[in-house]
Amino acid sequence: MKKIAVLAIAALALAGCTSQESTLVRLAAHDSFAISDELIQSFQDETGFELEIIRLGDTGSLTNQLVLTKNAPVADAFFGIDNTFQGVALDNAIVDGDFKAIDYSDVCFNYDIDWFAENGITPPDSWRELGQEQYRGLTVVTNPNFSSPGLAFLATTHAGFDTSMEVFAYWRSIRDNDLKVAGS
């Protein structure tokens, strides 16, 4: 997998390059993009290009920045747009050629098993239960305007009900149950 990442970055970087062009490759990525110093060094050794990573926030911010700067790109390549923001990228033509989402969002909730045990509360079995009184003030989701997990959860709730009215009723129930929405 590491070699694929190095080769993919190299292919993107080398496209259209001549010997007189810069040897610096700027890669735009989301803030949580993790790459080891060893992999960066391997890329640089194998290609002769220096790699600069430009972190542009969460996936939504990354996508928005790429859209806003598509006529004067901030980077030579980008990494970090998944299936939830792929439509925005495609609709705004930020890439020539094929676009591949980096992954597909999986919706899950994390909770502190010990806290629930200490407080005598049974953890929810499903996201559908988060509007119940025993979970008041315990649910935090990320903002779907900026966060791919947040957008994936929003899409999951839409897919999980038969009608828009059911979706709206669900969101009202968790909102009224002191839902917290984090930036990303």
C-alpha positions in Angstrom: 0.0 0.0 0.0 2.8 2.4 0.9 4.5 1.8 -2.6 1.1 2.5 -4.3 0.8 5.8 -2.4 4.4 6.8 -3.4 3.8 5.8 -7.0 0.5 7.6 -7.2 2.0 10.8 -5.8 4.9 10.4 -8.2 2.7 9.9 -11.2 0.6 13.0 -10.3 3.7 15.0 -9.7 5.5 14.0 -12.9 2.6 14.6 -15.2 3.5 17.4 -17.5 6.9 18.1 -15.8 10.0 19.0 -17.8 13.6 19.2 -16.6 13.3 23.0 -16.3 10.4 22.9 -13.9 10.5 22.9 -10.2 11.4 19.8 -8.3 8.9 20.7 -5.5 5.6 18.8 -5.4 2.9 20.4 -3.3 0.3 17.9 -2.0 -2.9 19.3 -0.5 -4.4 17.1 2.2 -6.8 17.1 5.1 -5.4 17.8 8.6 -5.6 14.1 9.7 -3.6 12.8 6.7 -0.9 10.7 8.2 2.3 9.9 6.3 5.6 8.8 7.9 8.8 10.7 7.4 10.2 7.4 6.0 7.6 7.3 3.3 8.2 11.0 2.4 11.9 10.3 2.2 11.3 7.2 0.1 9.2 9.3 -2.3 11.9 11.9 -2.5 14.6 9.4 -3.0 12.7 7.5 -5.8 11.5 10.5 -7.7 14.0 13.3 -7.0 11.2 15.5 -6.1 10.8 17.3 -2.7 7.3 16.8 -1.2 5.5 19.7 0.6 2.2 18.8 2.3 -0.3 21.6 2.6 -2.9 20.8 5.2 -6.2 22.5 4.4 -8.4 21.5 7.4 -11.0 18.7 7.4 -12.3 17.0 4.3 -15.0 19.6 3.7 -12.5 22.5 4.0 -10.0 20.7 1.8 -12.6 20.2 -0.9 -13.9 23.8 -0.6 -10.4 25.2 -0.8 -9.7 23.1 -3.9 -12.9 24.4 -5.5 -12.2 28.0 -4.6 -8.6 27.9 -5.9 -9.1 25.6 -9.0 -8.1 28.4 -11.4 -5.0 29.1 -9.3 -4.3 25.8 -7.6 -2.6 25.8 -4.2 -1.1 22.4 -4.8 0.0 20.1 -7.6 -2.0 17.2 -6.3 -4.4 16.4 -3.5 -5.3 13.6 -1.2 -8.2 13.1 1.1 -11.6 13.5 -0.6 -13.8 10.5 0.1 -17.1 9.5 -1.3 -19.1 12.0 0.8 -17.4 15.0 -0.9 -16.6 13.4 -4.3 -19.7 14.9 -5.8 -18.6 18.5 -4.9 -15.2 17.8 -6.4 -16.7 16.4 -9.6 -19.4 19.1 -9.9 -16.8 21.8 -9.7 -14.3 20.0 -12.1 -11.3 20.4 -9.8 -9.6 17.5 -11.5 -8.9 16.6 -15.1 -9.3 12.9 -15.9 -10.4 10.2 -13.5 -11.2 10.9 -9.9 -11.0 8.1 -7.3 -12.5 8.6 -3.8 -9.9 7.6 -1.2 -12.4 5.6 0.9 -16.0 5.2 1.8 -17.3 6.6 5.0 -18.4 4.0 7.6 -20.8 5.4 10.2 -20.2 4.3 13.8 -20.4 5.9 17.2 -17.7 5.6 19.8 -18.6 5.6 23.5 -16.9 5.1 26.8 -17.9 1.6 28.0 -16.7 2.3 31.5 -18.7 5.5 31.8 -21.9 3.8 30.8 -21.3 1.0 33.3 -20.4 3.4 36.1 -23.6 5.4 35.4 -25.9 2.3 35.0 -26.9 3.2 31.5 -27.1 0.6 28.7 -25.3 2.0 25.6 -27.5 2.4 22.5 -27.7 -0.5 20.1 -28.4 1.8 17.1 -28.1 5.4 16.1 -31.9 5.4 16.0 -31.9 5.3 19.8 -29.9 8.6 20.4 -33.1 10.6 20.8 -34.1 8.6 23.9 -34.1 10.4 27.3 -31.3 8.2 28.8 -29.0 9.6 26.1 -29.8 13.3 26.7 -26.7 15.4 26.2 -24.5 12.5 25.4 -24.4 12.7 21.6 -21.9 14.7 19.7 -21.8 14.6 15.9 -19.5 16.4 13.5 -20.9 19.2 11.3 -21.9 17.6 7.9 -21.0 20.9 6.1 -17.3 20.3 6.8 -16.8 16.8 8.0 -17.1 13.6 5.9 -18.1 11.5 8.9 -20.7 14.1 9.7 -22.0 14.0 6.2 -21.9 10.2 6.1 -24.0 10.1 9.3 -26.5 12.6 7.8 -26.7 10.4 4.6 -27.1 7.3 6.7 -30.1 8.8 8.5 -31.7 9.8 5.2 -31.2 6.2 3.9 -32.5 4.7 7.1 -36.0 6.1 6.8 -38.7 5.8 4.2 -39.8 9.4 4.2 -38.3 12.9 4.7 -40.8 13.5 7.5 -39.3 10.5 9.4 -35.8 12.0 8.8 -36.8 15.4 10.1 -38.6 13.8 13.1 -35.4 11.9 14.0 -33.2 15.0 13.7 -35.6 17.0 15.8 -35.6 14.2 18.5 -31.8 14.2 18.8 -31.6 18.0 18.6 -34.2 18.3 21.4 -32.2 15.7 23.3 -29.3 18.2 23.6 -27.3 17.1 20.5 -23.9 18.8 20.2 -22.5 19.5 16.8 -18.7 19.8 16.6 -17.0 21.8 13.9 -15.3 18.7 12.4 
